Amino acid sequence: MKLNSIKFQISVLYTAILGLILIAFSGVLYLTSNAFLQQTDQQLKTKAQAVDLTVRSYLSVLGENHDALAQALTKTVAIKSENILAYKTWKISQQWTKKAQSLNLNKDYINVVSSGAKEAYSSSNLEKALRVSFLEDIQFPSQGHVTFRTLNVKHKNIRVVNYPFMDKTMGRYLIQVGVPQDPVMQQVRNWLYSIAISVPLVLILTNFVGRVLAGRILKPVYEITEMANSITQHDLSARIKIKHFDKEMGLLIRSFNDMIARLEKSFHHIEQFSHHVAHELKTPLTIIQGEADLLLRRERSIGEYQQALKIILEESQRVLRTVDDLLLLTKLGYQSEVFKFEQFDFIEFFSEIIEQNRLLAANKGIGIRMNLQNITPPLMVNGDRLHMRRLFFNIIDNAIEFTPQGGCVDMCVEHGHGKIISLISDTGPGITSENLRKIFEEFYHADKNAPGSGLGLYIAHTIAKLHQGEIQVDSQLGQGTTFRVILPSLN
C-alpha cells in the first residue's frame, strides 16, 4: 500500500470524516444523556429533601423519641391524607399529600432505612425484589453529602438518591428515593454503548468501501496512464473511449483526447512543414551547386562567369528570403513579445507604404492609384508598425508581381462599424476558385515557376490574425484579384 497514493488518501479521508461524524454524534448523545441524568438527580435530591422536611414536621408535633420517629416515617412514606380526628398531624398530612402530588412522589419508590438496616420504612409500590436492590451495598454518606446510583432490576434502570437523615436521639437514617429512568434516556444510553462497540467495525468497513469507491473513481486515470504510456511519435491516433464515467472524469478524458488530437495535428504539421522547407531549399541549393560545378569543369569566358555568378546570387537571395520568412514565422508563433503595439494614424502609415512601392511598380511599368477621398484623418489603429508594414508589403508585392506591364494596382481605404478596410486590387490574370482556397497555406505556389518562398501571404494572414483582423480575397479569371485587409479601428 502506497501512503502517497490518491486511492489511499481518499479512503483515509473518507474514514476520517465518518469517524469524526460518529464521534461528534456520540458526543451529542453523551452530553444529552449527561444533561438528562443531572436533571433527574436534581429532581431526586429535591424529593429527598421534601421527605426530610416532612419527617421533621411530624416530629415537631409528635415529639422526639423512637416511637414518634417510627410514626413520622410511616406517615411520610405512606403519603395519605389523615382523618380530621387526628388533629395533631392532620394539617401536616394534607400539606404533604399536596406536596407529594406536585413532586409526583406517588409513583416513585421511597425507602427510609436505619444504620445497619435494622429498620426500614418503604412505600407500598416498593416490591421485595426492589427493596433488596435498594438495600444492597448500602453505604451511609457523611452528613450533607448526597450520593446517587443506578440499579438494574428486571431489565429496568432505576436511578436512586441516597440522602442522609440525622436524628439527634435515634441516630442515622438514609432516605432513598428512586425513579425509573425515562425510556428515551435509557435508549440514549443504549445507543452510546452500541456506538462505542460498533465504531471500530464501522470504520474498518468504511475504509474498505472507501478504497473500493476510490478505485472506481480513479479507474479512468489508470486508463489515461496506460494510454499515455502507449502513445509514441509514430502513432498518435489512439483515443480513450468515453464510457459510463462521471461528469468530471468525462471532461478529463475529453480534454486528454483533444490534447492528443492537437499533438497529432501539430506533428503532422511539423512533418509537412519540414517537407516543404526541404523542398524549397533543395531547389535553389541544387541550382547553386550545378552552376558552381559547371564553372569548375573547364575554363569559361568572363561573360559565362558573370552569368553563372548572377544565377548563384539570385538563388542565394532566394534561400536567404526563405530562411528570413521561416525565422519570422517562428517568432510570430512562439514569441509574442516581438510585437510592440502602439497607436498611430493608419492613413499616414498606409500612404507611406504606397509611396515606397511606387518606384518598384514604375520599374515594371505598372501604375499605382490610391483613393482616400472619403476618409477624414486621423484614423487611429493599435498595432505593430514593423509587422503591419510586412503584411501590406507582402500583399502589394504579390499584386505587382502578377500584374502585367501597363496594368494598374488600385488601393483604397474604407471605414465603418469600428473597422478599417484596406482594398488592394490588381489587373492580373486572377486566381481560380480551387487555388483561392489555398493561397494562405504555407509554401503554396499557384505558379510553380514564380519566385519567392510561398510564405508571403501566409505571413500576412498570420500578422492580420495577431492584430485581431482578417484578410479576404475576391478574384475572377482574366479580371484581376482584390485583397481586403480588415483591422479594428480605435475611432
C-alpha positions in Angstrom: 0.0 0.0 0.0 1.5 3.3 -1.1 0.8 6.0 1.5 1.2 8.8 -1.1 -1.4 7.3 -3.5 -4.6 9.2 -4.1 -6.6 6.0 -3.5 -5.1 5.6 0.0 -5.6 9.2 0.8 -9.3 9.2 -0.4 -10.0 6.0 1.7 -8.3 7.6 4.8 -10.2 10.9 4.3 -13.5 9.1 3.8 -12.9 7.0 7.0 -11.7 10.1 9.0 -14.8 12.1 8.0 -17.2 9.3 9.0 -15.2 8.8 12.2 -15.5 12.5 13.1 -19.2 12.4 12.4 -19.6 9.3 14.7 -17.5 11.0 17.4 -19.5 14.2 17.1 -22.8 12.3 17.2 -21.6 10.3 20.2 -20.6 13.5 21.9 -24.0 15.0 21.4 -25.6 11.8 22.7 -23.3 11.8 25.7 -24.0 15.5 26.5 -27.7 14.9 26.2 -27.5 11.8 28.4 -25.5 13.7 31.0 -27.9 16.6 31.0 -30.8 14.2 31.4 -29.0 12.5 34.3 -28.2 15.7 36.1 -31.7 16.9 35.7 -33.0 13.6 37.2 -30.5 13.7 40.1 -31.6 17.2 40.9 -35.2 16.2 41.0 -34.4 13.2 43.2 -32.5 15.4 45.6 -35.4 17.8 45.8 -37.8 14.9 46.5 -35.5 13.5 49.2 -35.3 17.0 50.8 -39.1 17.2 50.8 -39.3 13.8 52.6 -36.7 15.1 55.1 -38.7 18.2 55.9 -41.9 16.3 56.2 -40.5 13.9 58.7 -39.1 16.7 60.8 -42.5 18.5 60.6 -44.2 15.3 62.0 -41.5 15.1 64.8 -42.1 18.7 65.8 -45.7 17.7 66.7 -45.3 14.1 67.8 -42.1 14.7 69.8 -38.6 13.4 69.5 -38.5 9.7 70.6 -38.2 6.4 68.9 -41.9 5.8 68.7 -42.6 9.3 67.3 -39.9 8.8 64.7 -41.3 5.5 63.6 -44.8 7.0 63.3 -43.4 10.1 61.4 -41.6 7.9 58.9 -44.6 5.6 58.4 -46.9 8.6 57.8 -44.4 10.2 55.4 -43.7 7.1 53.3 -47.5 6.3 53.1 -48.4 9.7 51.6 -52.0 9.6 52.8 -54.4 12.3 53.9 -55.4 11.5 57.6 -58.8 11.8 59.2 -59.6 15.1 60.7 -59.8 13.5 64.1 -56.0 13.1 64.0 -55.9 16.8 64.8 -52.2 16.9 65.6 -51.0 15.7 62.3 -54.0 16.3 60.0 -52.7 19.6 58.7 -49.2 18.3 58.0 -50.6 15.2 56.2 -52.8 17.5 54.0 -49.8 19.7 53.1 -47.6 16.6 52.5 -50.1 15.0 50.2 -50.3 18.1 48.0 -46.6 18.4 48.0 -46.1 14.8 47.0 -48.5 15.1 44.2 -46.8 18.2 42.9 -43.4 16.3 43.0 -45.0 13.1 41.5 -43.8 11.1 44.5 -46.9 8.9 44.4 -45.3 6.9 41.6 -41.8 6.9 42.9 -40.1 4.4 45.2 -39.4 5.7 48.8 -37.4 3.8 51.3 -36.0 5.0 54.7 -33.5 2.7 56.3 -31.6 3.0 59.6 -28.0 2.4 60.1 -27.2 -1.2 59.8 -30.5 -1.8 58.0 -32.2 -2.7 61.3 -35.3 -0.7 60.4 -36.8 0.1 57.0 -39.9 2.0 56.0 -40.9 1.6 52.4 -43.6 2.8 50.1 -46.3 0.4 49.1 -45.1 0.1 45.5 -41.5 -1.0 46.6 -41.7 -4.7 45.9 -39.5 -7.2 47.7 -37.0 -7.5 44.7 -36.7 -3.8 44.5 -36.3 -3.4 48.3 -33.4 -5.9 48.2 -31.7 -3.9 45.4 -32.2 -0.7 47.3 -30.5 -2.2 50.4 -27.7 -3.9 48.5 -24.2 -2.4 49.1 -25.8 0.4 51.0 -23.5 3.0 52.4 -24.2 5.9 54.7 -22.6 9.1 53.4 -21.4 11.8 55.8 -23.8 14.5 56.8 -24.7 16.8 54.0 -23.2 14.5 51.3 -25.7 13.1 48.8 -24.9 10.1 46.5 -26.6 8.7 43.5 -26.5 5.3 41.8 -28.3 3.4 39.1 -30.0 0.0 39.8 -30.9 -2.5 37.2 -33.9 -4.6 38.2 -35.7 -6.9 35.8 -34.2 -5.1 32.8 -35.3 -1.8 34.1 -33.0 1.0 35.2 -33.9 2.9 38.4 -32.0 6.0 39.5 -31.7 6.2 43.3 -30.6 9.1 45.6 -29.1 8.3 49.0 -29.9 11.3 51.2 -28.6 11.2 54.9 -31.1 11.9 57.6 -29.7 12.6 61.1 -31.9 12.4 64.2 -30.4 13.7 67.5 -31.7 10.9 69.6 -32.3 8.0 67.3 -29.1 8.1 65.2 -28.5 8.0 61.5 -31.1 7.1 58.8 -30.9 7.1 55.0 -33.7 8.4 52.8 -33.8 6.7 49.4 -36.0 7.9 46.5 -35.9 6.0 43.2 -37.5 6.8 39.9 -37.5 4.6 36.7 -35.3 6.2 34.1 -37.0 7.8 31.2 -37.3 5.4 28.2 -35.8 8.0 25.9 -32.9 8.5 28.3 -32.4 4.7 28.6 -32.5 4.5 24.8 -29.9 7.2 24.5 -27.6 5.4 26.9 -28.1 2.1 24.9 -27.1 4.0 21.8 -23.9 5.2 23.4 -23.0 1.6 24.3 -23.8 0.4 20.9 -21.8 3.1 19.2 -18.8 2.5 21.4 -18.8 -1.2 20.4 -19.6 -0.7 16.7 -17.4 2.3 15.8 -14.2 0.3 15.2 -16.1 -2.2 13.0 -17.8 0.6 11.1 -14.5 2.4 10.5 -12.9 -0.8 9.2 -15.8 -1.4 6.8 -15.8 2.3 5.8 -12.1 2.1 5.0 -12.7 -0.9 2.7 -15.7 0.8 1.0 -13.7 4.0 0.6 -10.9 2.1 -1.2 -13.4 0.4 -3.5 -15.1 3.7 -4.4 -11.7 5.4 -4.8 -10.6 2.6 -7.2 -13.8 3.1 -9.2 -13.4 6.9 -9.3 -9.7 6.6 -10.4 -10.3 3.9 -13.0 -10.3 6.5 -15.8 -7.0 7.8 -14.5 -5.4 4.4 -14.8 -6.7 4.1 -18.4 -5.3 7.5 -19.2 -2.0 6.4 -17.8 -1.9 3.3 -19.8 -2.9 5.2 -22.9 -0.2 7.9 -22.3 2.4 5.1 -22.0 1.3 3.5 -25.3 1.4 6.7 -27.3 4.6 7.4 -29.4 5.5 9.9 -32.1 4.9 7.2 -34.6 1.3 6.7 -33.7 -0.9 9.4 -32.2 -4.2 8.0 -33.4 -5.1 6.3 -30.1 -8.0 7.7 -28.1 -9.7 6.9 -24.8 -13.3 5.7 -25.1 -15.8 7.7 -23.0 -17.8 5.0 -21.2 -20.0 5.4 -18.2 -17.7 7.7 -16.3 -18.6 10.6 -14.0 -19.0 14.0 -15.5 -15.7 15.3 -14.2 -13.8 12.3 -15.4 -15.6 12.6 -18.7 -14.3 16.1 -19.0 -10.8 15.0 -18.2 -10.9 12.3 -20.9 -12.3 14.7 -23.5 -9.5 17.2 -22.6 -6.9 14.4 -22.9 -8.3 13.2 -26.2 -8.4 16.8 -27.5 -4.8 17.3 -26.4 -3.7 14.1 -28.3 -5.6 15.4 -31.4 -3.8 18.7 -31.2 -0.5 16.9 -30.8 -1.3 14.7 -33.8 -2.2 17.7 -35.8 1.0 19.5 -34.7 3.2 16.5 -35.6 1.5 16.3 -38.9 2.0 20.0 -39.5 5.7 19.8 -38.5 6.2 16.8 -40.8 4.6 18.7 -43.7 6.4 21.9 -42.8 9.8 20.1 -42.7 9.0 18.5 -46.1 8.1 21.9 -47.6 11.2 23.6 -46.1 13.4 20.8 -47.5 11.8 21.2 -50.9 12.0 25.0 -51.0 15.7 25.0 -50.0 16.7 22.0 -52.1 15.8 23.6 -55.5 17.9 26.8 -55.1 20.8 24.9 -53.5 20.7 22.4 -56.3 20.9 25.2 -58.9 23.8 26.8 -57.0 25.7 23.5 -56.8 25.0 22.9 -60.5 26.3 26.3 -61.6 29.4 26.0 -59.5 30.1 22.5 -60.8 29.8 23.8 -64.4 32.2 26.6 -63.7 34.8 24.2 -62.3 34.8 21.7 -65.2 36.7 23.9 -67.6 37.8 27.4 -68.3 34.9 29.8 -69.0 34.7 33.2 -70.6 34.1 36.3 -68.4 30.5 36.6 -69.6 29.8 33.0 -68.7 31.3 33.5 -65.2 29.2 36.6 -64.7 26.0 34.9 -65.8 26.7 31.9 -63.5 27.5 34.2 -60.6 24.3 36.1 -61.2 22.3 32.9 -61.1 24.1 31.8 -57.9 23.4 35.3 -56.3 19.7 35.2 -57.2 19.3 31.7 -55.8 21.3 32.6 -52.7 19.0 35.5 -52.1 16.0 33.2 -52.6 17.4 30.9 -49.9 18.0 33.9 -47.5 14.5 35.2 -48.1 13.1 31.7 -47.3 15.2 31.5 -44.1 14.2 35.0 -43.1 10.5 34.1 -43.6 10.9 30.9 -41.6 12.5 32.8 -38.7 9.7 35.4 -38.8 7.1 32.6 -38.6 8.9 31.1 -35.6 8.7 34.5 -33.8 5.1 35.1 -34.8 4.1 31.7 -33.5 6.2 31.4 -30.3 7.5 34.8 -29.3 4.6 37.2 -28.8 7.0 39.7 -27.2 8.3 40.6 -30.7 5.1 42.7 -31.2 5.3 46.2 -30.0 1.8 47.6 -30.1 1.2 51.4 -30.3 -1.5 53.7 -31.5 -0.9 55.6 -34.8 -2.6 57.2 -37.7 -3.4 54.5 -40.3 -3.8 56.9 -43.2 -0.4 58.3 -42.8 1.1 54.8 -42.3 -0.7 53.4 -45.4 0.3 56.4 -47.5 4.0 55.9 -46.7 3.7 52.2 -47.8 2.1 53.2 -51.1 4.8 55.8 -51.9 7.5 53.3 -51.1 6.0 50.8 -53.6 5.5 53.4 -56.4 9.2 53.1 -57.5 9.0 49.3 -57.6 5.8 49.4 -59.7 7.2 52.1 -62.0 10.2 50.0 -62.8 7.8 47.3 -64.1 5.6 49.8 -66.0 2.7 49.4 -63.5 0.7 52.3 -62.2 -0.5 52.7 -58.6 -3.6 54.6 -57.7 -4.8 55.5 -54.2 -8.3 56.6 -53.2 -8.6 58.2 -49.7 -11.3 60.9 -50.6 -14.0 59.6 -48.2 -11.6 59.3 -45.2 -11.0 62.1 -42.7 -7.7 61.6 -40.9 -6.6 60.8 -38.4 -7.9 57.2 -38.5 -6.3 55.6 -35.4 -5.3 52.0 -35.1 -3.5 49.9 -32.5 -0.8 47.8 -34.0 2.9 46.9 -34.5 4.2 49.2 -37.3 7.0 46.9 -38.4 5.0 43.7 -38.8 2.0 45.5 -40.2 4.3 47.0 -42.8 5.4 43.5 -43.6 1.7 42.5 -44.0 1.0 45.2 -46.6 4.3 44.9 -48.4 3.7 41.2 -49.0 0.2 41.8 -50.4 1.3 44.8 -52.6 4.4 43.0 -53.8 2.2 40.0 -54.7 -0.2 42.3 -56.6 2.7 44.0 -58.5 4.3 40.6 -59.3 1.2 39.3 -61.0 0.1 42.5 -62.8 1.3 42.6 -66.4 3.2 45.6 -67.7 0.9 48.5 -68.4 -1.5 47.3 -65.7 -2.6 49.1 -62.6 -2.8 48.4 -58.9 -5.7 50.3 -57.1 -5.7 50.9 -53.4 -8.3 52.5 -51.2 -9.3 52.7 -47.5 -12.9 52.4 -46.1 -14.0 53.0 -42.5 -17.2 51.9 -40.7 -18.6 49.9 -37.8 -15.3 50.0 -35.9 -13.3 48.5 -38.8 -10.6 49.8 -41.2 -10.9 48.1 -44.6 -7.9 48.3 -47.0 -8.6 47.2 -50.5 -5.7 46.2 -52.9 -6.8 45.3 -56.4 -4.7 44.3 -59.4 -5.4 43.7 -63.0 -3.6 40.4 -63.2 -4.8 37.1 -64.6 -6.8 36.3 -61.5 -6.9 33.2 -59.4 -9.0 30.0 -59.9 -11.5 29.1 -57.2 -9.5 26.0 -56.4 -6.3 27.9 -55.8 -8.2 30.7 -54.0 -8.8 28.3 -51.1 -5.1 27.5 -50.8 -3.3 30.9 -51.2 -2.9 31.4 -47.4 -1.3 28.0 -46.9 2.4 27.6 -46.2 4.7 27.2 -49.2 1.8 27.4 -51.6 2.6 28.4 -55.2 -0.2 28.9 -57.7 2.5 29.2 -60.3 5.3 26.7 -59.7 7.8 28.9 -61.7 7.0 32.0 -59.7 9.8 33.4 -57.5 9.5 33.6 -53.7 9.2 31.1 -50.9 5.4 30.7 -50.9 5.2 32.1 -47.4 4.4 35.8 -48.1 0.6 35.5 -47.9 0.8 33.0 -45.1 2.8 35.5 -43.1 0.4 38.4 -44.0 -2.5 36.3 -42.8 -0.8 35.4 -39.5 0.0 39.0 -38.8 -3.6 40.1 -39.5 -4.9 37.5 -37.0 -2.5 38.6 -34.4 -3.9 42.1 -34.8 -7.5 40.8 -34.3 -8.1 41.2 -38.0 -8.5 39.1 -41.2 -7.8 39.0 -44.9 -10.4 38.3 -47.5 -9.8 37.6 -51.2 -12.1 38.0 -54.3 -10.8 37.1 -57.8 -12.1 36.5 -61.3 -10.1 34.9 -64.0 -8.9 37.5 -66.6 -10.1 40.4 -64.5 -7.7 40.5 -61.5 -7.7 40.0 -57.8 -8.8 42.1 -54.8 -7.3 41.6 -51.3 -9.4 43.1 -48.4 -7.4 43.6 -45.2 -9.8 44.2 -42.2 -8.4 45.7 -39.0 -10.1 47.0 -35.8 -10.3 50.8 -35.6 -9.9 53.0 -32.5 -12.2 55.7 -33.9 
